[in-house]
């Protein structure tokens, strides 16, 4: 009788474990990957920024600047049939320099106007700000966390340079998920026009990021829950959490990369960027900002941030007077 009792207990526990894993996979997929509101991030202490930064985010003059610009809406069909869109703004004076600014998780294209204003007003660049799949006016019922987005970025580059000329010099500048996107793209066969990459607050892989947050927010181990969720993500969104790997990509990179991160970042640990920097195959630079939390570096030390970006671009971009006209 005791043996039968123990067998039943084992079976019940095993069944409970399986049900928990399946239910957990769907729960966390819906929580993080499926398109929609993400209330679980509201009040997250790891995303708390300084009062100064919050004021800039909510009331900065860059918002008025964005509102006043006459952006051209650009549309593109992704390789898997999604309608993607972004905003293009030609430079005041003809320029061959184009920066593509990629936003973070749950953000939208025009939020990158915080950086776009600098590129446009101070550096005289043409700027393009795409909405990642699942964000803003772009299609998609899931978030790609940079992996399918890396191919979208490359296709945007080909579309834009096809219109503005083969001598275009393209910079990728991404924030958070957008930073992971540009780094994941670095491992691909990039269009020859891409000359440099700037990654602000990137993570290494989606699996690693989720493992860190799963432990920090829910006090749960990564295995086997994330592995099962990865299978679900592969089925529903077309990518696995482990293949979405920026660390592997930068080991194949051929263009110079500037890494930027806040030393006080607890949402995406600074150590992730340090290891990315150390493992990068191409020329790389690292710029850390003291007391800056996730995505705060630009606001916390804007002067030093802009100076570092300016020096990096001057070092790695040749000068030319080629004119660009995207109105064609």
C-alpha positions as CSV (number, residue, x, y, z in Angstrom):
1,X,0.0,0.0,0.0
2,X,2.8,2.4,0.8
3,X,4.5,1.7,-2.5
4,X,1.3,2.5,-4.4
5,X,0.8,5.6,-2.3
6,X,4.3,6.9,-3.1
7,X,3.7,6.1,-6.8
8,X,0.6,8.2,-6.8
9,X,2.4,11.0,-5.1
10,X,5.2,10.9,-7.7
11,X,2.7,10.8,-10.6
12,X,0.8,13.7,-9.1
13,X,3.9,15.7,-8.6
14,X,5.1,15.0,-12.1
15,X,1.8,16.0,-13.5
16,X,1.8,19.2,-11.5
17,X,5.3,20.0,-12.7
18,X,4.4,19.5,-16.3
19,X,1.2,21.6,-16.0
20,X,3.2,24.3,-14.2
21,X,5.8,24.4,-16.9
22,X,3.2,24.6,-19.7
23,X,1.1,27.2,-17.9
24,X,4.3,29.1,-17.0
25,X,5.5,29.2,-20.5
26,X,2.2,30.7,-21.8
27,X,2.1,33.1,-18.8
28,X,5.6,34.5,-19.4
29,X,5.2,34.5,-23.2
30,X,2.1,36.6,-22.8
31,X,3.8,38.7,-20.1
32,X,6.9,39.6,-22.1
33,X,6.7,38.6,-25.8
34,X,3.0,39.0,-26.8
35,X,2.2,42.5,-28.0
36,X,0.2,44.5,-25.5
37,X,0.4,46.5,-22.2
38,X,3.0,45.4,-19.8
39,X,1.9,46.5,-16.3
40,X,4.4,44.3,-14.6
41,X,7.1,46.9,-15.4
42,X,5.1,49.7,-13.7
43,X,6.9,50.7,-10.5
44,X,9.9,48.4,-11.2
45,X,12.7,49.7,-9.0
46,X,15.3,48.7,-11.6
47,X,13.8,51.1,-14.1
48,X,13.6,54.1,-11.6
49,X,15.5,57.1,-13.0
50,X,16.5,60.4,-11.5
51,X,14.1,63.3,-11.3
52,X,16.3,65.1,-13.7
53,X,16.1,62.3,-16.3
54,X,12.3,61.9,-15.9
55,X,11.8,65.6,-16.4
56,X,13.8,65.5,-19.7
57,X,11.9,62.4,-20.8
58,X,8.5,64.0,-20.1
59,X,9.1,67.7,-20.6
60,X,12.4,68.1,-22.5
61,X,12.6,70.5,-25.4
62,X,13.3,67.6,-27.7
63,X,9.6,66.8,-27.6
64,X,8.7,70.2,-29.1
65,X,11.5,69.6,-31.6
66,X,10.0,66.3,-32.7
67,X,6.5,67.9,-33.0
68,X,7.8,70.6,-35.2
69,X,9.6,68.4,-37.7
70,X,8.0,67.4,-41.0
71,X,8.8,63.7,-41.0
72,X,8.2,61.6,-44.1
73,X,6.5,58.3,-43.2
74,X,8.2,55.4,-44.8
75,X,6.7,51.9,-45.1
76,X,8.3,48.5,-45.9
77,X,7.1,44.9,-46.0
78,X,9.2,42.6,-43.8
79,X,10.5,39.3,-45.1
80,X,7.7,37.6,-43.3
81,X,5.0,39.9,-44.6
82,X,4.6,42.5,-41.8
83,X,3.9,46.2,-42.6
84,X,6.7,48.2,-41.0
85,X,6.9,51.9,-40.8
86,X,9.3,54.6,-39.7
87,X,10.0,58.4,-39.9
88,X,12.6,60.0,-42.1
89,X,13.9,63.5,-41.9
90,X,16.3,64.9,-44.4
91,X,19.1,67.1,-43.2
92,X,18.9,70.9,-43.4
93,X,21.8,70.9,-45.8
94,X,22.5,68.0,-48.3
95,X,24.4,65.3,-46.4
96,X,25.6,61.8,-47.1
97,X,25.4,60.9,-43.4
98,X,22.4,58.9,-42.3
99,X,21.7,57.7,-38.7
100,X,19.1,55.0,-38.1
101,X,17.9,55.2,-34.5
102,X,16.4,52.1,-32.9
103,X,14.2,52.4,-29.8
104,X,13.8,50.2,-26.8
105,X,11.3,47.7,-25.6
106,X,7.7,49.0,-25.4
107,X,8.9,52.3,-26.9
108,X,8.2,53.8,-30.3
109,X,10.2,55.5,-33.1
110,X,9.7,59.2,-32.2
111,X,11.1,58.6,-28.7
112,X,14.5,58.4,-30.4
113,X,14.0,62.1,-31.2
114,X,15.9,62.7,-27.9
115,X,19.0,61.5,-29.9
116,X,17.7,62.6,-33.3
117,X,17.7,66.2,-32.3
118,X,21.5,66.0,-31.6
119,X,22.3,64.2,-34.9
120,X,20.1,66.6,-36.9
121,X,20.9,69.9,-35.3
122,X,24.5,69.4,-34.2
123,X,25.9,67.0,-36.7
124,X,23.8,67.7,-39.7
125,X,22.7,64.2,-40.3
126,X,19.7,62.8,-42.1
127,X,17.8,60.7,-39.6
128,X,15.5,57.7,-39.8
129,X,13.6,56.3,-36.8
130,X,11.8,53.0,-37.5
131,X,9.1,51.4,-35.3
132,X,10.2,47.9,-34.4
133,X,7.8,45.1,-35.2
134,X,5.1,45.0,-32.6
135,X,5.6,48.6,-31.7
136,X,4.0,51.9,-32.8
137,X,2.5,51.8,-36.2
138,X,4.5,48.7,-37.3
139,X,2.7,45.4,-37.6
140,X,3.3,42.3,-35.6
141,X,1.6,40.7,-32.6
142,X,4.9,40.0,-30.7
143,X,8.1,41.7,-29.7
144,X,11.3,40.5,-31.4
145,X,13.8,41.7,-28.8
146,X,16.1,42.5,-31.6
147,X,16.4,39.2,-33.4
148,X,13.9,39.4,-36.3
149,X,14.4,43.2,-36.0
150,X,18.1,42.9,-37.0
151,X,17.0,41.7,-40.5
152,X,14.3,44.5,-40.6
153,X,17.1,47.0,-39.9
154,X,19.2,45.6,-42.7
155,X,16.3,45.8,-45.1
156,X,15.5,49.4,-44.0
157,X,19.1,50.2,-44.8
158,X,18.9,48.7,-48.2
159,X,15.7,50.5,-49.0
160,X,17.0,53.9,-47.9
161,X,20.4,53.6,-49.5
162,X,18.7,52.4,-52.7
163,X,16.9,55.7,-52.8
164,X,19.7,58.1,-51.6
165,X,22.8,56.6,-53.3
166,X,25.4,53.9,-52.9
167,X,27.9,56.4,-51.2
168,X,25.6,56.9,-48.2
169,X,27.4,56.5,-44.9
170,X,25.1,54.8,-42.4
171,X,25.3,54.8,-38.6
172,X,23.2,52.5,-36.4
173,X,22.5,53.9,-33.0
174,X,20.3,51.9,-30.7
175,X,19.0,52.1,-27.1
176,X,18.3,49.0,-24.9
177,X,16.4,46.6,-27.1
178,X,17.4,48.8,-30.0
179,X,21.0,48.5,-28.9
180,X,20.7,44.7,-28.9
181,X,19.1,45.0,-32.4
182,X,22.1,46.9,-33.9
183,X,24.5,44.5,-32.2
184,X,22.6,41.4,-33.5
185,X,22.8,43.0,-36.9
186,X,26.5,43.4,-36.6
187,X,27.0,39.7,-37.0
188,X,25.3,39.6,-40.4
189,X,26.5,40.5,-43.8
190,X,25.8,44.2,-43.5
191,X,25.3,46.6,-46.4
192,X,28.6,48.2,-47.3
193,X,27.1,51.6,-46.4
194,X,27.0,50.8,-42.7
195,X,30.2,52.3,-41.2
196,X,29.7,52.3,-37.4
197,X,27.4,51.1,-34.6
198,X,26.5,52.8,-31.3
199,X,24.9,50.5,-28.7
200,X,23.5,52.2,-25.6
201,X,22.5,49.9,-22.7
202,X,22.4,46.6,-24.6
203,X,21.9,43.1,-23.3
204,X,23.8,40.0,-24.5
205,X,21.0,37.5,-25.3
206,X,17.3,37.4,-24.7
207,X,17.6,34.2,-22.7
208,X,20.3,35.7,-20.4
209,X,18.2,38.9,-19.9
210,X,15.1,36.9,-19.1
211,X,17.0,34.6,-16.8
212,X,18.3,37.6,-14.9
213,X,14.9,39.3,-14.7
214,X,13.1,36.0,-13.8
215,X,15.3,35.6,-10.8
216,X,15.2,39.3,-9.8
217,X,11.5,39.8,-10.2
218,X,10.0,36.4,-9.6
219,X,12.8,34.5,-7.7
220,X,12.6,31.6,-10.2
221,X,15.4,29.7,-11.9
222,X,15.7,29.9,-15.6
223,X,15.7,26.2,-16.3
224,X,13.5,24.6,-17.4
225,X,10.9,27.3,-17.5
226,X,12.7,29.6,-20.0
227,X,13.6,26.7,-22.2
228,X,10.0,25.7,-22.5
229,X,9.0,29.4,-23.1
230,X,11.7,29.5,-25.8
231,X,10.0,26.6,-27.6
232,X,6.7,28.5,-27.4
233,X,8.4,31.7,-28.7
234,X,9.9,29.8,-31.5
235,X,6.5,28.4,-32.5
236,X,4.6,31.7,-32.2
237,X,7.2,34.4,-33.0
238,X,9.7,32.5,-35.1
239,X,12.8,32.8,-32.9
240,X,14.2,31.1,-29.8
241,X,15.4,33.0,-26.8
242,X,18.9,31.6,-27.0
243,X,19.5,32.3,-30.7
244,X,18.6,36.0,-30.1
245,X,22.2,36.5,-29.1
246,X,24.2,39.7,-29.4
247,X,27.3,38.3,-27.8
248,X,27.7,35.7,-30.5
249,X,27.0,38.3,-33.2
250,X,29.7,40.8,-32.1
251,X,32.3,38.1,-32.3
252,X,31.6,38.3,-36.1
253,X,31.4,42.1,-36.3
254,X,33.3,43.9,-39.0
255,X,32.4,47.5,-38.3
256,X,33.5,49.6,-35.3
257,X,31.2,49.6,-32.3
258,X,30.9,52.2,-29.5
259,X,29.3,50.7,-26.3
260,X,27.6,53.0,-23.8
261,X,26.2,52.0,-20.5
262,X,25.3,53.5,-17.1
263,X,27.4,52.2,-14.2
264,X,24.2,52.2,-12.0
265,X,22.1,50.1,-14.4
266,X,20.3,47.3,-12.5
267,X,17.7,46.4,-15.2
268,X,20.4,45.4,-17.7
269,X,23.6,44.9,-15.7
270,X,26.6,46.9,-16.9
271,X,28.7,43.7,-16.9
272,X,26.8,42.6,-19.9
273,X,28.1,45.5,-22.0
274,X,31.6,45.1,-20.6
275,X,31.7,41.5,-21.8
276,X,30.2,42.5,-25.2
277,X,33.0,45.0,-25.5
278,X,35.7,42.5,-24.6
279,X,34.4,39.9,-27.0
280,X,33.9,42.2,-30.0
281,X,35.9,41.2,-33.1
282,X,35.9,44.6,-34.7
283,X,37.3,47.9,-33.3
284,X,35.4,48.8,-30.2
285,X,35.2,51.5,-27.6
286,X,33.5,51.6,-24.2
287,X,32.0,54.6,-22.5
288,X,30.5,54.3,-19.0
289,X,28.5,57.0,-17.2
290,X,28.6,57.1,-13.4
291,X,25.3,57.1,-11.5
292,X,23.3,56.5,-14.7
293,X,20.5,53.8,-14.5
294,X,19.1,52.0,-17.6
295,X,18.9,54.3,-20.6
296,X,19.9,57.4,-18.5
297,X,23.5,58.0,-19.9
298,X,22.5,60.6,-22.4
299,X,20.7,62.8,-19.9
300,X,23.0,62.2,-17.0
301,X,26.0,63.5,-18.9
302,X,24.9,64.8,-22.2
303,X,28.0,66.9,-22.9
304,X,30.4,63.9,-22.4
305,X,28.0,61.6,-24.3
306,X,27.8,63.9,-27.3
307,X,31.6,64.5,-27.3
308,X,32.2,60.7,-27.2
309,X,29.8,60.0,-30.0
310,X,31.3,62.9,-32.1
311,X,34.9,61.7,-31.6
312,X,33.9,58.1,-32.4
313,X,32.2,59.1,-35.6
314,X,35.0,61.5,-36.7
315,X,37.4,58.6,-36.2
316,X,35.5,56.0,-38.2
317,X,33.7,58.0,-40.9
318,X,35.4,59.4,-43.9
319,X,34.4,63.0,-44.9
320,X,32.7,63.8,-48.2
321,X,30.4,66.3,-49.8
322,X,27.9,63.9,-51.5
323,X,24.4,65.3,-51.6
324,X,21.4,63.2,-50.6
325,X,17.9,63.6,-51.7
326,X,15.3,61.1,-50.4
327,X,12.4,62.8,-52.0
328,X,13.1,61.0,-55.2
